[in-house]
Amino acid sequence: MNFEPSARSKDYLERVKRFVREHIEPAESRYMAQLHADHAGGDWRRWRVPPEMEQWKARAKAEGLWNLFLPDATLGAGLSTLEYAPIAEETGRSFLAPEVFNCNAPDTGNMEVLWRYGSEEQKKQWLQPLLAGEIRSVFCMTEPEVASSDATNMQATAVLQGDEVVLNGRKWWSSGLGHPNARIAIFMAHTPNPDLDRRQQHSMVLVPLDAPGVTVERMLPVFGDHDAPHGHGEVRFDNVRVPTSAVIGGLGRGFEIAQGRLGPGRIHHCMRCIGAAERALELMIDRGMGRTAFGKPLLNLGGNRERVADARIAIDQARLLTLYAAWKLDELGALGAMTEISAIKVVAPNVLQKVVDDAIQLHGGAGVSNDTPLAGFFAQARSLRIADGPDEVHKGVIARIELAKRGFSRS
């Protein structure tokens, strides 16, 4: 195996770096401060995207830095997961860069679902405007009334009635729900069928957010921040009726599709974590060498140099493991890389959380303010340890696979 980026990957990476350095970084602090000022405690229905975002997106599209995540040369950059990984890392250094290049979650995962499993009608109606960056999308899976770490607990339903599917249920932590350009949600629900295995009784359904019966109830703050203008919302579906043509891939295929969706997406999340950890380490070093206490640079006090060394070791280990997972995903598919994908979902957010925590400590009060990206990175790390499945679930998957190698059953 060879983790050296291809020539195409290197070219895109250098162009992305230059774009971020020349256009995004000079405006990032002001942009984020404006977001916090405009949306603090306000009505999410009045959230707006600052005009710079659309300007950056237009420039990125014109420069060919668009849909870099999609392994389809006609619709995106045509990069493999391994080729895209270092680019995802670079965009992870900024809260703004993923959207600028139309590579932000949950849209990337939703676009991959439609690209892989969608009908021609679904692609025309929803995938094309998503790929163009004209609309945003939402993924509705987690539910407030059950332990969503076990997706078979799902209470929301998608039931066939004639030539329609009727949807009922409540979802929360539906990311992107507050975005003013959000138009479509992928709703995952239980489709009861006692004749099938429990993992063949769930469906993914496309639901326009303006459909009758869809009610967005609130945005949920993460450590007090509503993550405007994207947001993470709670939404209710009351007898929402959509045509059967809105079902992705057919009723009962939800788990199969989810596995295809989550594999590449988890690589993207983890590489962005590594990029954020790199930036946190840089901020930690600059702060530690730029401030003095007791006659010495902060970095020369209290074991801080060891913390820098530990961070470098941990970040590089996480990167290598994630690149290995990306390589294995490309070679064997999501099922063939299950151990590695589960492992990086534990490792990368935990590494980011530890590195950011040390960087916050060196920054003192500034580290928990909005004057640096550290508080946002910490919230990102801590929430990701839940968002794509809790650490414990991923460790359980790894343990089950290891036991199976020794001939022990699932029990």
PASE-481153 format. One record per residue (C-alpha): residue in one letter; x, y, z; residue number from 1. Coordinates in pm, 1 decimal. Layout:
<drenkes>
(a, (X, Y, Z), NUM)
...
</drenkes>
This chain:
<drenkes>
(m, (0.0, 0.0, 0.0), 1)
(n, (116.8, 352.1, -75.3), 2)
(f, (-26.3, 657.9, 100.5), 3)
(e, (167.6, 906.4, -110.2), 4)
(p, (-91.3, 1141.7, -265.2), 5)
(s, (-133.0, 1109.4, -639.4), 6)
(a, (-34.3, 1391.8, -870.6), 7)
(r, (-402.8, 1488.0, -905.0), 8)
(s, (-448.5, 1490.5, -529.2), 9)
(k, (-137.7, 1705.8, -479.2), 10)
(d, (-255.1, 1953.1, -742.6), 11)
(y, (-599.2, 1992.6, -585.8), 12)
(l, (-445.4, 2013.3, -237.9), 13)
(e, (-208.7, 2296.5, -332.5), 14)
(r, (-488.5, 2487.2, -502.8), 15)
(v, (-717.4, 2444.0, -201.3), 16)
(k, (-438.9, 2559.3, 33.8), 17)
(r, (-378.3, 2867.0, -178.3), 18)
(f, (-748.5, 2948.4, -197.1), 19)
(v, (-791.3, 2917.4, 181.2), 20)
(r, (-478.9, 3123.6, 247.7), 21)
(e, (-566.6, 3402.0, 3.1), 22)
(h, (-943.4, 3429.7, 41.5), 23)
(i, (-1081.7, 3257.7, 352.7), 24)
(e, (-817.8, 3302.0, 624.6), 25)
(p, (-798.2, 3684.2, 599.0), 26)
(a, (-1175.3, 3711.1, 653.1), 27)
(e, (-1243.4, 3411.9, 879.1), 28)
(s, (-1225.0, 3587.0, 1218.8), 29)
(r, (-1446.3, 3873.6, 1103.9), 30)
(y, (-1689.7, 3635.9, 933.2), 31)
(m, (-1728.2, 3416.1, 1242.4), 32)
(a, (-1762.7, 3718.3, 1470.7), 33)
(q, (-2037.5, 3851.5, 1245.1), 34)
(l, (-2218.1, 3516.5, 1255.9), 35)
(h, (-2209.5, 3511.0, 1635.8), 36)
(a, (-2326.4, 3870.9, 1656.5), 37)
(d, (-2609.0, 3834.0, 1405.3), 38)
(h, (-2747.9, 3505.1, 1532.9), 39)
(a, (-2694.2, 3513.5, 1909.0), 40)
(g, (-3027.7, 3433.2, 2073.7), 41)
(g, (-3222.2, 3522.3, 1760.9), 42)
(d, (-3500.6, 3348.3, 1572.4), 43)
(w, (-3345.9, 3073.8, 1355.6), 44)
(r, (-3605.5, 3149.5, 1086.9), 45)
(r, (-3422.8, 3476.5, 1026.1), 46)
(w, (-3077.9, 3323.0, 989.2), 47)
(r, (-2889.6, 3445.1, 685.7), 48)
(v, (-2567.9, 3348.2, 511.2), 49)
(p, (-2317.6, 3636.7, 486.5), 50)
(p, (-2267.8, 3741.4, 122.8), 51)
(e, (-1898.3, 3646.7, 128.8), 52)
(m, (-1992.0, 3278.4, 131.5), 53)
(e, (-2167.6, 3293.3, -204.4), 54)
(q, (-1880.5, 3498.5, -344.1), 55)
(w, (-1626.5, 3240.0, -229.5), 56)
(k, (-1839.4, 2956.0, -364.3), 57)
(a, (-1864.4, 3120.4, -705.1), 58)
(r, (-1487.9, 3170.9, -714.0), 59)
(a, (-1418.3, 2813.3, -600.8), 60)
(k, (-1653.9, 2676.1, -865.7), 61)
(a, (-1488.6, 2889.1, -1133.1), 62)
(e, (-1146.4, 2757.2, -1028.6), 63)
(g, (-1261.6, 2395.2, -1046.2), 64)
(l, (-1240.4, 2347.3, -669.5), 65)
(w, (-1590.5, 2208.4, -643.2), 66)
(n, (-1746.4, 1877.9, -531.9), 67)
(l, (-1397.8, 1747.8, -461.2), 68)
(f, (-1536.8, 1463.8, -247.3), 69)
(l, (-1731.5, 1290.2, -524.3), 70)
(p, (-1548.3, 1003.1, -700.3), 71)
(d, (-1718.1, 1079.7, -1030.5), 72)
(a, (-1516.5, 1274.0, -1284.8), 73)
(t, (-1828.2, 1395.6, -1466.4), 74)
(l, (-1996.9, 1541.6, -1156.8), 75)
(g, (-1702.1, 1609.1, -924.8), 76)
(a, (-1325.7, 1584.1, -909.2), 77)
(g, (-1326.0, 1207.1, -959.2), 78)
(l, (-1087.0, 1152.2, -669.0), 79)
(s, (-1074.3, 827.0, -476.0), 80)
(t, (-1132.4, 834.0, -100.2), 81)
(l, (-757.0, 813.1, -42.0), 82)
(e, (-689.7, 1094.5, -289.5), 83)
(y, (-950.9, 1318.5, -129.2), 84)
(a, (-833.7, 1250.6, 228.5), 85)
(p, (-551.6, 1512.7, 245.6), 86)
(i, (-784.6, 1771.0, 91.8), 87)
(a, (-1045.0, 1698.0, 359.4), 88)
(e, (-770.5, 1745.5, 620.1), 89)
(e, (-685.7, 2086.8, 480.0), 90)
(t, (-1048.9, 2201.7, 482.3), 91)
(g, (-1078.2, 2084.4, 843.2), 92)
(r, (-851.5, 2369.0, 950.3), 93)
(s, (-1138.9, 2610.1, 882.8), 94)
(f, (-1505.3, 2612.0, 982.7), 95)
(l, (-1587.3, 2779.2, 651.0), 96)
(a, (-1380.8, 2591.7, 391.9), 97)
(p, (-1595.1, 2276.3, 356.3), 98)
(e, (-1899.8, 2476.6, 246.5), 99)
(v, (-1693.7, 2701.7, 20.2), 100)
(f, (-1591.4, 2394.7, -183.9), 101)
(n, (-1937.7, 2231.6, -158.1), 102)
(c, (-1783.5, 1956.7, 53.8), 103)
(n, (-1969.6, 2007.0, 381.9), 104)
(a, (-2170.0, 1757.8, 583.9), 105)
(p, (-2443.3, 1644.3, 571.5), 106)
(d, (-2467.0, 1742.4, 206.4), 107)
(t, (-2171.5, 1529.2, 97.1), 108)
(g, (-2325.2, 1215.6, 245.6), 109)
(n, (-2667.4, 1296.3, 105.3), 110)
(m, (-2524.1, 1363.5, -238.4), 111)
(e, (-2335.9, 1033.0, -229.9), 112)
(v, (-2658.6, 851.9, -138.3), 113)
(l, (-2839.5, 1006.2, -434.2), 114)
(w, (-2543.4, 946.5, -664.3), 115)
(r, (-2514.2, 578.6, -566.6), 116)
(y, (-2876.6, 480.7, -502.8), 117)
(g, (-3104.1, 753.8, -636.4), 118)
(s, (-3335.5, 719.7, -935.0), 119)
(e, (-3288.4, 939.8, -1239.8), 120)
(e, (-3587.8, 1145.2, -1127.6), 121)
(q, (-3439.4, 1192.7, -778.6), 122)
(k, (-3103.7, 1291.0, -923.2), 123)
(k, (-3259.1, 1547.8, -1152.6), 124)
(q, (-3481.0, 1700.4, -884.4), 125)
(w, (-3241.3, 1699.3, -589.0), 126)
(l, (-2888.1, 1585.2, -671.1), 127)
(q, (-2830.1, 1836.9, -948.5), 128)
(p, (-2915.7, 2147.4, -739.5), 129)
(l, (-2713.4, 2006.3, -447.3), 130)
(l, (-2411.8, 1954.4, -671.4), 131)
(a, (-2457.5, 2308.3, -799.3), 132)
(g, (-2463.6, 2442.6, -442.7), 133)
(e, (-2804.2, 2601.4, -502.5), 134)
(i, (-2975.3, 2425.5, -211.4), 135)
(r, (-2874.9, 2252.5, 113.9), 136)
(s, (-2999.9, 1926.6, 260.7), 137)
(v, (-3064.8, 1757.0, 594.1), 138)
(f, (-3027.0, 1400.3, 723.0), 139)
(c, (-3292.5, 1294.0, 976.1), 140)
(m, (-3200.2, 983.5, 1169.8), 141)
(t, (-3149.8, 1042.3, 1545.2), 142)
(e, (-3460.8, 1044.8, 1766.2), 143)
(p, (-3515.5, 1205.6, 2108.7), 144)
(e, (-3724.8, 928.6, 2265.3), 145)
(v, (-3495.7, 628.6, 2213.4), 146)
(a, (-3129.1, 530.3, 2244.1), 147)
(s, (-3028.8, 608.1, 1889.0), 148)
(s, (-2693.6, 433.8, 1930.7), 149)
(d, (-2899.3, 127.8, 1833.2), 150)
(a, (-3063.0, 233.9, 1508.5), 151)
(t, (-3308.0, -56.6, 1524.4), 152)
(n, (-3474.1, 131.6, 1813.5), 153)
(m, (-3605.9, 380.1, 1560.5), 154)
(q, (-3972.0, 470.0, 1620.6), 155)
(a, (-4033.4, 690.9, 1318.9), 156)
(t, (-4223.5, 504.4, 1050.6), 157)
(a, (-4248.8, 502.5, 672.3), 158)
(v, (-4555.0, 296.7, 575.5), 159)
(l, (-4675.9, 220.5, 225.4), 160)
(q, (-5037.5, 321.4, 158.7), 161)
(g, (-5137.4, 276.6, -202.6), 162)
(d, (-4906.9, 481.0, -422.0), 163)
(e, (-4788.5, 693.6, -128.9), 164)
(v, (-4559.9, 651.1, 170.3), 165)
(v, (-4685.9, 797.5, 499.3), 166)
(l, (-4422.7, 928.8, 737.8), 167)
(n, (-4458.4, 980.9, 1111.0), 168)
(g, (-4205.9, 1050.0, 1382.8), 169)
(r, (-3983.0, 1300.4, 1555.9), 170)
(k, (-3616.1, 1356.5, 1475.1), 171)
(w, (-3351.6, 1574.3, 1634.4), 172)
(w, (-2989.6, 1672.0, 1582.2), 173)
(s, (-3082.3, 1701.9, 1216.3), 174)
(s, (-2782.2, 1900.6, 1098.2), 175)
(g, (-2832.7, 2177.6, 845.7), 176)
(l, (-3201.0, 2216.3, 930.1), 177)
(g, (-3166.0, 2586.4, 1007.9), 178)
(h, (-2989.5, 2681.0, 686.2), 179)
(p, (-3198.9, 2925.9, 483.1), 180)
(n, (-3125.7, 2723.1, 168.7), 181)
(a, (-3225.4, 2385.8, 317.1), 182)
(r, (-3490.2, 2232.9, 91.5), 183)
(i, (-3480.7, 1854.5, 124.1), 184)
(a, (-3435.2, 1598.2, 401.0), 185)
(i, (-3348.5, 1231.8, 389.1), 186)
(f, (-3577.8, 1074.8, 648.2), 187)
(m, (-3475.9, 733.1, 780.8), 188)
(a, (-3759.7, 535.4, 934.3), 189)
(h, (-3891.5, 192.7, 1027.0), 190)
(t, (-4091.1, 13.5, 758.6), 191)
(p, (-4245.2, -277.1, 953.1), 192)
(n, (-4230.6, -615.9, 784.3), 193)
(p, (-4223.9, -920.5, 1016.7), 194)
(d, (-4118.2, -1146.3, 729.1), 195)
(l, (-3781.4, -970.4, 693.6), 196)
(d, (-3470.4, -943.3, 908.0), 197)
(r, (-3473.7, -641.2, 1137.9), 198)
(r, (-3203.8, -476.3, 925.1), 199)
(q, (-3427.0, -497.2, 619.2), 200)
(q, (-3710.9, -302.0, 780.8), 201)
(h, (-3585.2, 55.0, 742.7), 202)
(s, (-3613.1, 297.8, 455.3), 203)
(m, (-3467.8, 628.5, 342.4), 204)
(v, (-3721.1, 872.0, 201.4), 205)
(l, (-3676.6, 1212.7, 39.3), 206)
(v, (-3899.1, 1472.3, 206.0), 207)
(p, (-3925.8, 1836.0, 93.5), 208)
(l, (-3902.4, 2053.5, 403.5), 209)
(d, (-4209.4, 2249.8, 294.5), 210)
(a, (-4424.3, 1935.4, 268.9), 211)
(p, (-4749.3, 1944.3, 471.7), 212)
(g, (-4694.6, 1787.6, 812.8), 213)
(v, (-4325.9, 1878.4, 845.1), 214)
(t, (-4274.2, 2108.5, 1144.7), 215)
(v, (-3934.3, 2236.5, 1253.4), 216)
(e, (-3971.8, 2292.6, 1625.8), 217)
(r, (-3637.3, 2432.2, 1739.6), 218)
(m, (-3263.7, 2451.5, 1690.9), 219)
(l, (-3046.9, 2272.4, 1947.0), 220)
(p, (-2737.2, 2448.9, 2082.1), 221)
(v, (-2404.9, 2265.9, 2115.6), 222)
(f, (-2233.2, 2398.0, 2429.1), 223)
(g, (-2448.3, 2709.0, 2395.3), 224)
(d, (-2371.3, 2771.6, 2027.0), 225)
(h, (-2645.5, 2719.1, 1767.7), 226)
(d, (-2393.6, 2671.5, 1483.8), 227)
(a, (-2572.9, 2926.1, 1268.8), 228)
(p, (-2656.2, 2945.6, 988.0), 229)
(h, (-2660.0, 2564.3, 960.0), 230)
(g, (-2799.6, 2454.8, 1293.5), 231)
(h, (-2899.6, 2119.7, 1439.4), 232)
(g, (-3275.4, 2096.7, 1467.7), 233)
(e, (-3565.9, 1903.3, 1609.5), 234)
(v, (-3835.3, 1830.9, 1352.3), 235)
(r, (-4171.9, 1656.2, 1361.8), 236)
(f, (-4332.1, 1454.7, 1081.0), 237)
(d, (-4710.4, 1419.6, 1116.9), 238)
(n, (-4874.6, 1203.3, 850.5), 239)
(v, (-4645.6, 1341.8, 584.3), 240)
(r, (-4740.7, 1191.7, 249.5), 241)
(v, (-4492.1, 1156.2, -33.0), 242)
(p, (-4511.7, 948.4, -353.1), 243)
(t, (-4339.2, 611.9, -361.3), 244)
(s, (-4093.8, 767.7, -606.4), 245)
(a, (-3948.4, 955.9, -306.5), 246)
(v, (-3814.3, 631.5, -154.0), 247)
(i, (-3442.1, 590.4, -217.3), 248)
(g, (-3354.5, 249.5, -360.8), 249)
(g, (-3677.4, 87.0, -243.4), 250)
(l, (-3846.2, 21.0, 88.9), 251)
(g, (-3638.8, -178.5, 337.5), 252)
(r, (-3296.4, -78.8, 203.0), 253)
(g, (-3220.3, 189.6, 461.1), 254)
(f, (-2946.3, 4.3, 648.7), 255)
(e, (-2775.9, -107.4, 331.2), 256)
(i, (-2771.7, 250.4, 204.6), 257)
(a, (-2656.5, 383.7, 541.7), 258)
(q, (-2346.7, 164.7, 530.3), 259)
(g, (-2260.7, 300.6, 187.0), 260)
(r, (-2320.5, 655.5, 310.3), 261)
(l, (-2128.4, 638.7, 636.0), 262)
(g, (-1804.5, 481.1, 509.8), 263)
(p, (-1665.0, 771.2, 302.4), 264)
(g, (-1831.6, 1028.3, 529.0), 265)
(r, (-1646.1, 899.7, 832.0), 266)
(i, (-1315.7, 927.5, 647.5), 267)
(h, (-1403.5, 1289.6, 566.2), 268)
(h, (-1498.4, 1366.8, 928.0), 269)
(c, (-1180.3, 1212.2, 1063.8), 270)
(m, (-947.9, 1385.8, 819.8), 271)
(r, (-1114.3, 1717.9, 901.1), 272)
(c, (-1051.7, 1638.9, 1269.0), 273)
(i, (-684.4, 1590.7, 1191.0), 274)
(g, (-670.6, 1923.7, 1007.8), 275)
(a, (-833.1, 2095.3, 1305.4), 276)
(a, (-585.4, 1924.1, 1540.6), 277)
(e, (-294.1, 2049.5, 1329.0), 278)
(r, (-423.9, 2404.9, 1349.9), 279)
(a, (-480.1, 2372.1, 1725.3), 280)
(l, (-121.8, 2251.5, 1769.7), 281)
(e, (9.8, 2546.3, 1568.2), 282)
(l, (-191.9, 2787.7, 1782.0), 283)
(m, (-66.0, 2614.8, 2096.2), 284)
(i, (298.3, 2651.1, 1994.7), 285)
(d, (262.5, 3013.9, 1883.9), 286)
(r, (86.1, 3106.8, 2205.5), 287)
(g, (330.4, 2913.5, 2419.9), 288)
(m, (632.0, 3082.2, 2265.7), 289)
(g, (471.5, 3425.6, 2244.6), 290)
(r, (372.9, 3460.8, 2611.1), 291)
(t, (594.8, 3452.6, 2919.0), 292)
(a, (528.1, 3371.9, 3283.4), 293)
(f, (774.4, 3350.1, 3568.9), 294)
(g, (1047.1, 3468.5, 3334.5), 295)
(k, (1003.4, 3190.4, 3076.9), 296)
(p, (798.5, 3122.1, 2765.5), 297)
(l, (481.7, 2934.4, 2861.4), 298)
(l, (591.0, 2641.4, 2649.1), 299)
(n, (892.0, 2591.3, 2876.3), 300)
(l, (674.4, 2552.4, 3186.4), 301)
(g, (485.2, 2261.4, 3338.3), 302)
(g, (555.2, 1986.0, 3087.6), 303)
(n, (415.1, 2181.4, 2792.7), 304)
(r, (691.5, 2068.0, 2558.0), 305)
(e, (595.7, 1707.2, 2629.6), 306)
(r, (236.2, 1794.4, 2545.8), 307)
(v, (352.9, 1927.5, 2209.5), 308)
(a, (544.0, 1605.9, 2145.1), 309)
(d, (247.3, 1392.9, 2252.0), 310)
(a, (23.0, 1591.0, 2017.4), 311)
(r, (255.8, 1538.7, 1721.1), 312)
(i, (273.1, 1165.2, 1786.8), 313)
(a, (-104.2, 1132.1, 1828.2), 314)
(i, (-191.2, 1339.8, 1519.8), 315)
(d, (45.3, 1144.8, 1296.0), 316)
(q, (-82.6, 813.2, 1428.5), 317)
(a, (-442.4, 919.7, 1365.9), 318)
(r, (-358.4, 1037.3, 1015.3), 319)
(l, (-187.2, 710.6, 922.1), 320)
(l, (-475.7, 504.0, 1057.4), 321)
(t, (-727.5, 717.8, 866.3), 322)
(l, (-531.8, 695.8, 542.7), 323)
(y, (-515.2, 318.7, 588.4), 324)
(a, (-892.1, 310.8, 637.1), 325)
(a, (-936.4, 522.7, 322.5), 326)
(w, (-710.6, 290.5, 122.4), 327)
(k, (-893.1, -17.4, 249.4), 328)
(l, (-1232.0, 142.1, 177.0), 329)
(d, (-1125.3, 206.4, -182.8), 330)
(e, (-993.4, -148.6, -218.3), 331)
(l, (-1257.1, -352.4, -34.9), 332)
(g, (-1560.5, -130.6, 22.0), 333)
(a, (-1721.2, -29.9, 352.5), 334)
(l, (-1774.5, -385.3, 477.0), 335)
(g, (-1412.6, -476.0, 410.2), 336)
(a, (-1289.8, -173.8, 603.3), 337)
(m, (-1532.3, -197.7, 894.4), 338)
(t, (-1267.2, -237.8, 1166.9), 339)
(e, (-1059.9, 50.4, 1037.0), 340)
(i, (-1357.5, 282.1, 987.7), 341)
(s, (-1478.1, 209.5, 1341.3), 342)
(a, (-1126.6, 260.9, 1477.4), 343)
(i, (-1076.6, 602.6, 1323.5), 344)
(k, (-1416.1, 717.2, 1447.3), 345)
(v, (-1285.4, 655.5, 1798.5), 346)
(v, (-931.1, 778.6, 1746.0), 347)
(a, (-961.0, 1099.8, 1542.9), 348)
(p, (-1216.1, 1292.9, 1754.6), 349)
(n, (-1040.7, 1185.8, 2076.1), 350)
(v, (-706.5, 1307.1, 1942.7), 351)
(l, (-862.2, 1637.6, 1841.3), 352)
(q, (-1028.7, 1674.9, 2179.9), 353)
(k, (-700.6, 1615.3, 2368.6), 354)
(v, (-491.4, 1844.6, 2148.3), 355)
(v, (-749.8, 2122.8, 2165.7), 356)
(d, (-784.8, 2083.0, 2541.6), 357)
(d, (-409.2, 2132.8, 2585.5), 358)
(a, (-416.0, 2429.9, 2347.0), 359)
(i, (-703.6, 2586.6, 2542.2), 360)
(q, (-508.9, 2547.0, 2865.5), 361)
(l, (-213.2, 2736.3, 2720.5), 362)
(h, (-440.6, 3011.7, 2591.6), 363)
(g, (-608.1, 3063.3, 2928.0), 364)
(g, (-930.1, 3261.2, 2907.4), 365)
(a, (-879.7, 3332.5, 2537.9), 366)
(g, (-904.6, 2960.4, 2468.7), 367)
(v, (-1266.0, 2933.8, 2581.0), 368)
(s, (-1376.0, 3252.4, 2405.1), 369)
(n, (-1464.0, 3306.1, 2041.9), 370)
(d, (-1138.6, 3495.5, 1984.6), 371)
(t, (-978.9, 3171.4, 1863.6), 372)
(p, (-1131.0, 2867.2, 1689.0), 373)
(l, (-1036.8, 2643.6, 1983.0), 374)
(a, (-1373.4, 2642.2, 2159.5), 375)
(g, (-1541.6, 2553.2, 1831.0), 376)
(f, (-1289.8, 2277.3, 1765.2), 377)
(f, (-1350.8, 2136.3, 2113.4), 378)
(a, (-1727.0, 2130.8, 2057.0), 379)
(q, (-1668.9, 1965.0, 1720.4), 380)
(a, (-1450.9, 1694.1, 1873.4), 381)
(r, (-1678.9, 1622.7, 2168.5), 382)
(s, (-1995.8, 1608.2, 1957.9), 383)
(l, (-1836.7, 1387.9, 1690.3), 384)
(r, (-1773.7, 1125.1, 1957.3), 385)
(i, (-2153.3, 1088.0, 1953.4), 386)
(a, (-2267.2, 1208.1, 1612.5), 387)
(d, (-2151.2, 919.2, 1392.7), 388)
(g, (-2218.8, 663.6, 1664.3), 389)
(p, (-2077.4, 672.2, 2016.1), 390)
(d, (-1725.3, 548.0, 2087.3), 391)
(e, (-1866.4, 246.7, 2267.9), 392)
(v, (-2058.5, 127.0, 1961.5), 393)
(h, (-1751.1, 148.6, 1739.2), 394)
(k, (-1540.2, -36.8, 1994.7), 395)
(g, (-1812.6, -300.6, 2014.0), 396)
(v, (-1792.8, -348.7, 1635.7), 397)
(i, (-1415.1, -387.1, 1650.8), 398)
(a, (-1435.8, -636.1, 1938.9), 399)
(r, (-1703.3, -841.1, 1761.7), 400)
(i, (-1487.8, -869.8, 1449.3), 401)
(e, (-1182.9, -967.5, 1652.9), 402)
(l, (-1377.4, -1235.3, 1840.3), 403)
(a, (-1514.2, -1370.8, 1511.8), 404)
(k, (-1156.8, -1414.9, 1388.1), 405)
(r, (-1107.7, -1656.4, 1677.9), 406)
(g, (-1425.2, -1846.0, 1598.4), 407)
(f, (-1652.0, -1695.5, 1862.1), 408)
(s, (-2011.3, -1606.4, 1775.2), 409)
(r, (-2175.2, -1263.8, 1799.3), 410)
(s, (-2307.2, -1350.3, 2146.6), 411)
</drenkes>
